[in-house]
């Protein structure tokens, strides 16, 4: 991951449906228990010196038309 494309101070927003939501409002808040949590934990572990803000706005059941 030497060419990680998220720079220091940037924000990464995750939007989507239940795959993205994955329980983000329950006991696994604020990232859920799916790929968003996996990605944020991996990125934070690999690049602890970068101040990256992660936001999960996934909503289970939402579709493109919503």
N, C-alpha and C positions, 0 to 999 in steps of 0.2 A: 504493500500500500504506500509506496514512497511518493506516488503522484496523486495523492488524495486531493480531490478537486474542491473540497469545501475549505474555504480560507478562514483564518482567525477572525472572529467577530461576526461571522455570517449566521443566518437563520435558515434552517431546513424545515419546511412545512410538508407534512404528510396529509394528503386528502384521499378519500376513497370511501368504500362501503365497509361491510362487516370484517373483511380481511384486514383492513387498516385499523378499524375501531378495536376489535379483539379485546374488549373488556376495559377500555381506557378509563371509564368512569367508575369502575368498581374497585376491587381490591388491588388491581394491577395498574392503578392510575399513576402517572398521567399518560403512559405510553402503551398500555395494554400488554398482552402476553404473546404477541405475534412478531411479525417481521420488523415492526417499528422498534420494539424493545431490543430485539437482536441487533439491529443496525446501530441504534444509539449507544448500546453498551460496547459494541465492537469499536465504533469510532472513538468513543471516549477513552477506551483502554489503549488504543493504538496512538492516539493523538491527545494526550491529557493536557498538553500545553496550549491547545487551541480552545478558545472560548466560543464554542458553537452552541447555539440555542436550537433545540429541537422542539417542534410543536406537532402534536397529533390531533387532527380535527376529523378523523374518520367517523362516519355515522353508519351504524349497521342498518341495512335496509334501503339506504339511499341509492339512487341510480343517477345516471348522467342527466336525466330530465328533471331531477330534484334540484 
